[in-house]
Amino acid sequence: MAYLIPLMLLVLTAVGCAQPARYIATEQDWEAAMAALDCPAREARQSDGFQSAAVAPAPLQPGEMRCIKVSAENPAAGSGVEIIQGRSYQFAMTPLTVWYDRQVAADPINGWGENLSLWLRFIRWISIKKARSPGYDLMVLLGEVRGQPPVLFAFKDYVEQMDTKASKASGTFIAPLSGKLTLFANDVKDYYENNSGYLVLKLQLANP
């Protein structure tokens, strides 16, 4: 079985070097995403995870919403939100552009999905063992609450409604811990640079 480790490293290296797909959000993409979530476009445009990671997080107030643009290539997109253990939060998400892992079109709920070639299934089998949350498919949207230890959860476990026409998923989750909420796609830790795409996530208190 010792030969499996070099083989896994070889496959991951080869896959990591693959040229990722790159798409830029158009004005139409923005308008569709903002309309689907009822979010102001300006807020999401300014809350790219790379930038908001440096913003001190704060608890959501009753009636307040936070719209967050999450990048597939960001391993720790800051939400700007501090969630409180035991409180319920409503969320809704929609893609801003296609959510890509290298050349594989994925989505934050179903990950890579099942419509895959045998080669891609093999790559997933190898990669998922080293993913940040091996219990979920690659590219599923995860939330992490920074604690001791950190707590991970997948938004797909809390989806209550799927609007396929608007490409919108929504639901409610209960905060497992108090702390800063970060967001990222489930992937191998050192291979985020070959991801691309964005989604917009809206958060608000469920029962303030």
Buried (B, 14 or more C-beta within 10 A) or exposed (E): EEEEEEEBEEBBEEBBEEEBBEBEBEEEBBEBBBEBBEBEBEBBBEBBBEEBBEEEBEEBEEEEBBBBBBBBBBBBBBBBBBBBEEBEBBBBBBBBBBBBBBEBBBBBBEBBBEEEEEEBEEBBEBBBEBBBBEEBBBBBBBBBBBEEEEBBBBBBEBBEEEEEEBBBBBBEBEBBBBBBBBBBBBBBEEBBEBBBBBBBBBBBBBEE
